[in-house]
Amino acid sequence: MRNILIVDDEINIGLLLSKFLTRNSFSVSTATSGSSAMEHLAKEHYDLVLCDYRLEDTDGREMLVKIKASYPRTGVIIITGYSDIKLAVELIKLGAYDYITKPLYPDEILNTINKAIDTQAALSTGQETAIVEEPKTKPSKEIYGEADDFVAGQSPASKELYKQIQLVAPTSYSVILTGESGTGKESVAMAIHLNSPRKNQPFVAMDCGSLTKELAGSEFFGHEKGSFTGALYTKIGHFEMANGGTLFLDEVGNLSYEIQAALLRTVQERKIKRIGSTKEIDLDVRIIVATNENLGHAIQKGRFREDLYHRFNEFSINLPPLSQRGRDIMVFAANFLEVANHELNRNVQGFSAEVEECFLTYNWPGNVRELKNVVRRATLLTESQEIQLKALPLEISTYAKASAMEHSISRVEKPRDLKNAALEAEYEAILKVLREVNFNKTKAAKILNIDRKTLYNKMRAINLES
C-alpha cells in the first residue's frame, strides 16, 4: 500500500483529505506542522507528501528543500489557497511534482497523486521517461477505461445526444463538441471514448484555455531533459500520453495561431518530436475537441485556421443547454447527490418538493456544471434526510419565486381599458426590477424611484408580497 503524508495546519482539511485518500486505498498519516512532518518522515518511508504552502512554523518552499535533501525518493505536491505562477515555476525547479490551488477537486487531486507516485517510482529506478508536469491551472486527467459522470437522460434532447454518441463512437472520426459552457463536453468525450474500440486505452483531457504559448509545445509534444532552462527531466507530452487512445482538447478556440499551425502538422502527419529530440514518434490518437464559441466566426475573423477546423470536424455534436432537458435535471441532480454523498461521507436521501420545483424552474445559465456545484454545496450544508430550500444559493430560490410571481400575473384577467393596461405594465416593470436585484426591496424601490411602503402596497395589490 502506498504511503502518503498530509501536512496542513488546518485540521479539518487534513481529515477530509485523509478520509478521501484512505477510501482510495492509500495509507495516510497527517501532520499539522513542518517539524512534526519531518519527525514522521524520519520514522517511516512515504511515497508522497501533500504539503500546504503556509504553515505556522515554516512554508512549503522550505519543506520542499528539506524533504528533497533528506528523502529524494519521496514525491512532493504543494497545496495553496492562491495561485502564483512565478512561485509555481520555482517550486517545480526545486523538485516539486506539482503545485495545486484550493479548492481541491477529488478526481483531479487523485489523478495528480497517482501520476506523482508513478513518476517518483520511475525516477527512483533510473527511467528517463518520467512524466513531470509543468504548473497549470487545471490538472489534466488521464483515465484508463474508468466510468465517468455522463448520464444519458430521458428527454428528447438527451436521447438525441446519446444517439449521436452511439453513432460516432465506434468510428475513428475526429469530433467537435459545441455548446454553452458547462454543458458537460468532457463527459460526452469520455462517453464516446468508453463506447469505442479504444476504451481500454488512455483517455487524456487537456485544458487549452490555460495554455501559454511558451509551454504549449512542451504540453502537447513533451521535451527531453536539458532541452531548455528548467527542463530537469524528460517529459511525455499529451499526444504521446494518449497514444492508442483518445485525446480531448477542451476550449480549443483559445489556442494561438502559431500553436494551431503546429497542431495541424501533427494531425496531418500523425507524428511528433519531443522538444530537443530528433526522433519521430508515430501516433495513433483519436482527437475530440470542444469549444463554446462559434469557430466559423473565428475563422472569418482570422483567429482560427480553416484547414485545422476541417481536420477536426469529421463529425460534430451540439450539446443542448440544461434548460432544454426537462425532468432530466432531476436525474442529473440525483447522480450528483450520490457522488457528493460519497465525497463528503454524507447520507442525504433526496430533495424536498420545493427544491425540485426550484430546480425545474431555474434557467441554469451555468448548465450541468452549475447544477453539480449547487448539489455539492447543498449536500455539505444539509444535516437532514432531504436538501431543503435554505441550502440553495439565493439566485436559484429567488428565480423560482419570480417565476411564481409571473404565473400569478398571467392568471390576472387581461385588462380591457387603459387604466388596467397601465397597471399590468406597472406590475411587470416592478417584477422585472425585483428579479434583477434578487428581490432586494430597498434596491428595487430606489431603481423604481418609489419608497418601500409604496412598493409593498403595489405588490400586495395582486398578492405578490413575499
C-alpha positions as CSV (number, residue, x, y, z in Angstrom):
1,M,0.0,0.0,0.0
2,R,1.3,3.5,-0.9
3,N,2.0,5.8,2.0
4,I,1.1,9.5,1.9
5,L,1.8,12.2,4.4
6,I,-0.6,15.2,4.6
7,V,0.9,18.3,6.1
8,D,-1.6,21.1,6.8
9,D,-2.2,23.2,9.9
10,E,-6.0,23.3,9.1
11,I,-7.1,20.1,10.9
12,N,-10.4,19.8,9.0
13,I,-8.7,19.9,5.6
14,G,-6.3,17.2,6.8
15,L,-9.1,15.0,8.0
16,L,-11.1,15.4,4.8
17,L,-8.1,14.5,2.6
18,S,-7.2,11.6,4.8
19,K,-10.7,10.1,4.7
20,F,-10.9,10.5,0.9
21,L,-7.4,9.0,0.2
22,T,-8.0,6.2,2.7
23,R,-11.1,5.2,0.8
24,N,-9.0,5.1,-2.3
25,S,-6.6,2.5,-0.9
26,F,-3.8,4.8,0.4
27,S,-2.2,4.6,3.8
28,V,-2.4,8.1,5.2
29,S,-0.7,10.0,8.0
30,T,-1.3,13.6,8.9
31,A,0.9,16.4,10.4
32,T,-0.1,19.9,11.4
33,S,3.4,21.5,11.3
34,G,6.6,21.3,9.5
35,S,8.5,20.0,12.5
36,S,6.1,17.1,13.1
37,A,6.1,16.3,9.4
38,M,9.9,15.8,9.5
39,E,9.5,13.6,12.5
40,H,7.1,11.4,10.6
41,L,9.5,11.2,7.6
42,A,12.3,10.2,9.9
43,K,10.3,7.2,11.2
44,E,8.7,5.9,8.1
45,H,9.0,6.0,4.3
46,Y,6.4,8.0,2.4
47,D,5.8,7.8,-1.3
48,L,4.4,11.3,-1.4
49,V,4.0,14.4,0.8
50,L,1.0,16.7,0.3
51,C,2.1,19.9,1.9
52,D,0.2,23.1,2.4
53,Y,2.3,26.1,1.4
54,R,1.5,28.2,4.5
55,L,2.3,26.5,7.9
56,E,2.7,28.0,11.3
57,D,6.4,27.1,11.7
58,T,7.6,27.2,8.1
59,D,6.4,27.3,4.5
60,G,6.1,24.9,1.6
61,R,9.3,26.0,-0.1
62,E,11.4,25.3,2.9
63,M,9.7,22.0,3.5
64,L,10.3,21.0,-0.1
65,V,14.0,21.8,0.1
66,K,14.3,19.8,3.4
67,I,12.4,16.8,2.1
68,K,14.2,16.6,-1.3
69,A,17.6,16.9,0.5
70,S,16.9,14.1,3.0
71,Y,14.4,12.0,1.2
72,P,14.9,12.3,-2.6
73,R,12.7,9.2,-3.3
74,T,9.7,10.9,-1.8
75,G,7.5,13.0,-4.2
76,V,6.1,16.4,-3.0
77,I,3.0,18.2,-4.1
78,I,2.5,21.7,-2.7
79,I,-1.1,22.9,-1.9
80,T,-2.0,26.5,-1.5
81,G,-5.0,28.8,-1.3
82,Y,-3.8,31.2,-4.0
83,S,-2.2,31.0,-7.4
84,D,1.2,32.4,-8.2
85,I,2.9,31.2,-11.5
86,K,6.3,32.5,-10.5
87,L,6.3,30.6,-7.3
88,A,4.9,27.5,-9.1
89,V,7.8,27.5,-11.5
90,E,10.3,28.0,-8.7
91,L,8.8,25.0,-6.8
92,I,8.9,22.8,-9.8
93,K,12.5,23.7,-10.4
94,L,13.2,22.8,-6.7
95,G,11.8,19.3,-7.3
96,A,8.1,19.5,-6.5
97,Y,6.0,17.3,-8.7
98,D,3.1,19.8,-8.9
99,Y,1.6,22.9,-7.3
100,I,-2.2,22.9,-7.0
101,T,-4.6,25.5,-5.7
102,K,-7.6,25.2,-3.4
103,P,-10.5,24.3,-3.7
104,L,-9.3,20.7,-4.2
105,Y,-11.4,18.6,-6.6
106,P,-11.2,14.9,-5.6
107,D,-10.9,13.4,-9.1
108,E,-8.2,15.8,-10.1
109,I,-6.1,15.5,-7.0
110,L,-6.4,11.7,-7.0
111,N,-5.2,11.7,-10.6
112,T,-2.3,14.1,-9.8
113,I,-1.3,12.0,-6.8
114,N,-1.2,8.7,-8.8
115,K,0.9,10.3,-11.5
116,A,3.3,11.8,-9.0
117,I,3.8,8.5,-7.3
118,D,4.4,6.8,-10.7
119,T,6.8,9.5,-11.7
120,Q,8.8,9.2,-8.5
121,A,9.0,5.5,-8.8
122,A,10.3,5.8,-12.4
123,L,12.9,8.3,-11.2
124,S,14.0,6.0,-8.4
125,T,14.6,3.2,-10.9
126,G,16.5,5.4,-13.3
127,Q,14.0,5.6,-16.1
128,E,14.4,8.7,-18.2
129,T,10.8,9.0,-19.4
130,A,9.4,10.1,-16.2
131,I,6.4,12.4,-16.6
132,V,7.0,15.8,-15.0
133,E,4.1,18.2,-15.3
134,E,4.6,21.9,-15.6
135,P,2.4,24.0,-13.3
136,K,-1.0,24.7,-14.7
137,T,-4.4,26.0,-13.6
138,K,-6.4,22.8,-14.2
139,P,-4.6,19.5,-14.0
140,S,-5.1,17.1,-16.9
141,K,-6.9,13.8,-16.4
142,E,-5.5,10.5,-17.6
143,I,-8.2,7.8,-17.2
144,Y,-7.8,4.2,-18.3
145,G,-11.3,2.9,-19.1
146,E,-12.9,4.1,-16.0
147,A,-16.6,5.3,-15.8
148,D,-17.2,9.0,-15.7
149,D,-20.2,11.1,-14.7
150,F,-22.0,11.0,-18.0
151,V,-25.7,10.4,-17.5
152,A,-27.8,9.7,-20.6
153,G,-31.1,11.2,-19.5
154,Q,-34.6,10.5,-21.0
155,S,-35.7,13.8,-22.5
156,P,-35.9,14.1,-26.3
157,A,-32.8,16.3,-26.3
158,S,-30.8,13.8,-24.2
159,K,-31.9,10.8,-26.3
160,E,-30.8,12.6,-29.5
161,L,-27.4,13.4,-27.9
162,Y,-26.9,9.8,-26.8
163,K,-27.9,8.5,-30.3
164,Q,-25.2,10.7,-31.8
165,I,-22.6,9.4,-29.3
166,Q,-23.5,5.8,-30.1
167,L,-23.3,6.6,-33.8
168,V,-19.9,8.1,-33.9
169,A,-18.2,6.2,-31.0
170,P,-17.3,3.0,-33.0
171,T,-15.6,5.1,-35.7
172,S,-12.2,6.7,-35.7
173,Y,-13.6,10.1,-36.7
174,S,-12.4,13.3,-35.1
175,V,-15.2,15.1,-33.3
176,I,-16.0,18.7,-32.4
177,L,-18.3,19.2,-29.4
178,T,-20.0,22.5,-29.3
179,G,-22.4,24.1,-26.9
180,E,-22.7,26.5,-24.0
181,S,-20.1,26.5,-21.2
182,G,-20.8,23.9,-18.6
183,T,-22.9,21.5,-20.7
184,G,-20.7,18.5,-20.0
185,K,-18.4,18.3,-23.0
186,E,-15.7,16.3,-21.3
187,S,-18.3,13.8,-20.0
188,V,-19.6,13.4,-23.6
189,A,-16.0,13.0,-24.9
190,M,-15.4,10.3,-22.2
191,A,-18.7,8.6,-23.2
192,I,-17.5,8.5,-26.8
193,H,-14.2,7.0,-25.7
194,L,-15.8,4.4,-23.5
195,N,-18.1,3.3,-26.3
196,S,-15.2,3.0,-28.8
197,P,-12.7,0.2,-29.6
198,R,-10.2,2.4,-27.7
199,K,-12.0,2.1,-24.4
200,N,-9.2,0.2,-22.7
201,Q,-6.5,2.7,-23.9
202,P,-5.7,6.1,-22.3
203,F,-8.2,9.0,-22.3
204,V,-6.3,12.2,-21.8
205,A,-8.0,15.5,-21.3
206,M,-6.2,18.8,-21.8
207,D,-7.4,22.3,-21.0
208,C,-6.3,24.5,-23.8
209,G,-7.8,27.6,-22.2
210,S,-4.9,27.7,-19.6
211,L,-2.1,27.1,-22.0
212,T,0.6,29.8,-22.5
213,K,2.4,30.0,-25.9
214,E,5.7,29.2,-24.1
215,L,4.5,26.0,-22.5
216,A,2.2,24.8,-25.3
217,G,4.9,22.9,-27.2
218,S,6.0,21.0,-24.1
219,E,2.4,20.2,-23.1
220,F,1.5,18.9,-26.5
221,F,4.7,17.2,-27.6
222,G,6.8,16.7,-24.5
223,H,10.5,17.6,-24.1
224,E,13.9,16.0,-23.5
225,K,15.9,16.6,-20.3
226,G,18.1,19.7,-20.7
227,S,16.3,20.9,-23.9
228,F,15.6,24.3,-22.3
229,T,16.2,26.1,-19.0
230,G,14.1,24.3,-16.3
231,A,13.8,21.0,-18.2
232,L,15.2,18.9,-15.4
233,Y,13.6,15.7,-16.6
234,T,12.3,14.2,-19.8
235,K,8.6,14.8,-20.1
236,I,6.0,13.0,-22.1
237,G,3.5,15.3,-23.9
238,H,-0.2,14.8,-24.0
239,F,-0.2,13.4,-27.6
240,E,2.2,10.7,-26.5
241,M,0.3,10.0,-23.3
242,A,-2.8,9.4,-25.4
243,N,-1.2,7.2,-28.0
244,G,-3.5,4.4,-28.8
245,G,-6.4,6.1,-27.1
246,T,-8.3,9.4,-27.2
247,L,-7.0,13.0,-26.7
248,F,-9.6,15.5,-25.6
249,L,-8.8,19.2,-26.2
250,D,-11.1,21.5,-24.3
251,E,-11.5,25.2,-25.2
252,V,-9.6,24.6,-28.5
253,G,-10.7,28.0,-29.7
254,N,-8.3,29.7,-27.3
255,L,-5.2,28.3,-29.0
256,S,-2.9,30.9,-30.6
257,Y,-2.5,30.8,-34.4
258,E,1.1,29.5,-34.1
259,I,0.1,26.6,-31.9
260,Q,-2.7,25.8,-34.4
261,A,-0.1,25.5,-37.1
262,A,2.0,23.0,-35.1
263,L,-1.2,21.1,-34.3
264,L,-2.1,20.9,-38.0
265,R,1.2,19.3,-38.9
266,T,0.7,16.7,-36.1
267,V,-2.8,15.9,-37.1
268,Q,-1.9,15.6,-40.8
269,E,1.3,13.5,-40.3
270,R,0.4,11.6,-37.2
271,K,3.9,12.0,-35.9
272,I,5.5,14.1,-33.2
273,K,9.0,15.0,-31.9
274,R,9.7,15.9,-28.3
275,I,11.3,19.3,-27.9
276,G,15.1,18.8,-28.1
277,S,14.8,15.4,-29.8
278,T,15.3,14.3,-33.4
279,K,13.4,11.1,-33.0
280,E,9.9,10.9,-34.6
281,I,7.2,9.1,-32.7
282,D,4.3,7.6,-34.6
283,L,0.8,8.4,-33.3
284,D,-2.5,6.5,-33.3
285,V,-4.7,9.0,-31.5
286,R,-8.4,9.9,-31.8
287,I,-8.9,13.6,-31.3
288,I,-12.0,15.1,-29.7
289,V,-12.1,18.9,-29.3
290,A,-14.6,21.2,-27.6
291,T,-15.5,24.8,-27.8
292,N,-18.2,27.1,-26.5
293,E,-17.6,29.7,-29.3
294,N,-18.5,29.7,-32.9
295,L,-15.4,28.5,-34.8
296,G,-17.0,29.6,-38.1
297,H,-17.0,33.2,-36.9
298,A,-13.4,32.8,-35.5
299,I,-12.3,31.6,-39.0
300,Q,-13.9,34.7,-40.6
301,K,-12.0,36.9,-38.2
302,G,-8.7,35.2,-38.8
303,R,-8.4,33.7,-35.3
304,F,-8.8,30.0,-36.2
305,R,-7.3,28.1,-39.1
306,E,-9.9,26.8,-41.5
307,D,-7.7,23.8,-42.5
308,L,-7.4,22.7,-38.9
309,Y,-11.1,23.2,-38.3
310,H,-11.9,20.8,-41.2
311,R,-9.4,18.2,-39.8
312,F,-11.2,18.3,-36.5
313,N,-14.7,18.5,-37.9
314,E,-15.2,15.0,-39.3
315,F,-18.3,14.8,-37.0
316,S,-19.9,17.4,-34.8
317,I,-22.2,17.2,-31.8
318,N,-24.0,20.2,-30.3
319,L,-24.8,19.7,-26.6
320,P,-28.2,21.1,-25.5
321,P,-28.3,23.5,-22.6
322,L,-29.6,22.1,-19.3
323,S,-32.7,24.3,-19.5
324,Q,-33.8,22.2,-22.6
325,R,-33.5,18.9,-20.9
326,G,-36.8,18.9,-18.9
327,R,-37.0,16.5,-16.0
328,D,-33.6,15.1,-16.8
329,I,-32.5,17.9,-14.4
330,M,-33.6,15.8,-11.5
331,V,-31.9,12.7,-13.0
332,F,-28.6,14.6,-13.1
333,A,-29.2,16.1,-9.7
334,A,-29.7,12.6,-8.2
335,N,-26.5,11.4,-9.8
336,F,-24.5,14.4,-8.4
337,L,-26.1,13.9,-5.0
338,E,-24.8,10.3,-5.0
339,V,-21.3,11.5,-5.9
340,A,-21.4,14.3,-3.3
341,N,-22.5,11.8,-0.6
342,H,-19.5,9.6,-1.3
343,E,-17.1,12.6,-1.4
344,L,-18.4,14.2,1.8
345,N,-19.3,11.0,3.7
346,R,-22.9,12.1,3.9
347,N,-26.2,10.2,3.6
348,V,-28.6,12.7,2.1
349,Q,-31.5,10.8,0.6
350,G,-33.0,13.3,-1.9
351,F,-34.6,16.7,-2.5
352,S,-37.6,18.4,-1.0
353,A,-40.6,19.2,-3.2
354,E,-39.7,22.9,-3.0
355,V,-36.2,22.3,-4.1
356,E,-37.3,20.1,-7.0
357,E,-39.7,22.8,-8.1
358,C,-36.8,25.3,-8.0
359,F,-34.5,23.1,-10.0
360,L,-37.1,22.5,-12.7
361,T,-38.0,26.3,-12.9
362,Y,-34.5,27.8,-12.8
363,N,-32.8,28.6,-16.1
364,W,-29.4,27.2,-15.2
365,P,-27.1,29.6,-17.1
366,G,-24.1,27.6,-15.9
367,N,-25.7,24.3,-17.2
368,V,-24.6,20.9,-15.8
369,R,-21.5,22.3,-14.1
370,E,-23.6,24.8,-12.2
371,L,-26.1,22.1,-11.1
372,K,-23.2,19.9,-10.0
373,N,-21.7,22.7,-7.9
374,V,-25.1,23.6,-6.4
375,V,-25.8,20.0,-5.4
376,R,-22.4,19.6,-3.8
377,R,-22.7,22.8,-1.8
378,A,-26.3,21.9,-0.7
379,T,-25.2,18.4,0.3
380,L,-22.4,19.9,2.5
381,L,-24.9,22.3,4.1
382,T,-27.7,19.6,4.7
383,E,-27.9,17.8,8.0
384,S,-31.4,16.2,7.4
385,Q,-32.5,13.5,5.0
386,E,-33.5,15.9,2.3
387,I,-32.0,19.0,0.8
388,Q,-34.1,22.0,1.7
389,L,-34.7,25.4,0.1
390,K,-32.4,27.1,2.6
391,A,-29.4,25.2,1.3
392,L,-29.7,26.6,-2.2
393,P,-28.0,29.7,-3.4
394,L,-30.1,32.9,-3.3
395,E,-30.3,33.3,-7.1
396,I,-32.0,30.0,-7.6
397,S,-34.7,30.3,-4.9
398,T,-35.4,33.9,-6.0
399,Y,-35.6,33.0,-9.6
400,A,-38.2,30.4,-8.7
401,K,-40.1,33.0,-6.7
402,A,-40.0,35.4,-9.7
403,S,-41.4,32.7,-11.9
404,A,-44.2,32.1,-9.5
405,M,-45.0,35.8,-9.5
406,E,-45.1,35.8,-13.3
407,H,-47.5,32.9,-13.1
408,S,-49.7,34.9,-10.7
409,I,-49.7,37.9,-13.1
410,S,-50.6,35.7,-16.0
411,R,-53.7,34.5,-14.0
412,V,-54.9,38.0,-13.6
413,E,-57.8,38.8,-16.0
414,K,-56.4,40.7,-19.0
415,P,-57.2,44.5,-19.0
416,R,-59.9,45.9,-21.1
417,D,-59.3,49.6,-20.6
418,L,-56.2,51.9,-20.5
419,K,-56.2,52.2,-16.7
420,N,-55.9,48.4,-16.2
421,A,-53.4,48.1,-19.1
422,A,-51.2,50.7,-17.3
423,L,-51.5,48.8,-14.1
424,E,-50.4,45.5,-15.7
425,A,-47.4,47.2,-17.3
426,E,-46.5,48.7,-14.0
427,Y,-46.6,45.3,-12.2
428,E,-44.5,43.7,-14.9
429,A,-41.9,46.5,-14.6
430,I,-41.8,46.0,-10.8
431,L,-41.3,42.3,-11.2
432,K,-38.5,42.8,-13.7
433,V,-36.6,45.1,-11.4
434,L,-37.2,42.7,-8.4
435,R,-35.6,39.9,-10.4
436,E,-32.6,42.0,-11.4
437,V,-31.8,42.8,-7.7
438,N,-32.6,39.3,-6.3
439,F,-35.7,40.7,-4.5
440,N,-33.9,43.3,-2.5
441,K,-36.8,45.6,-2.0
442,T,-34.7,48.5,-0.9
443,K,-32.7,48.4,-4.1
444,A,-35.9,47.8,-6.2
445,A,-37.7,50.8,-4.7
446,K,-34.6,53.0,-5.4
447,I,-34.4,51.9,-9.0
448,L,-38.2,52.4,-9.4
449,N,-38.0,55.8,-7.7
450,I,-40.7,55.0,-5.1
451,D,-40.5,54.3,-1.4
452,R,-40.5,50.9,0.1
453,K,-44.1,51.3,1.5
454,T,-45.4,52.1,-1.9
455,L,-43.6,49.1,-3.4
456,Y,-45.1,46.7,-0.7
457,N,-48.6,48.1,-1.4
458,K,-48.3,47.6,-5.1
459,M,-47.0,44.0,-4.6
460,R,-49.9,43.2,-2.2
461,A,-52.4,44.5,-4.8
462,I,-52.0,41.4,-6.8
463,N,-50.8,39.0,-4.0
464,L,-47.1,39.3,-4.9
465,E,-45.8,40.1,-1.4
466,S,-43.0,37.8,-0.2
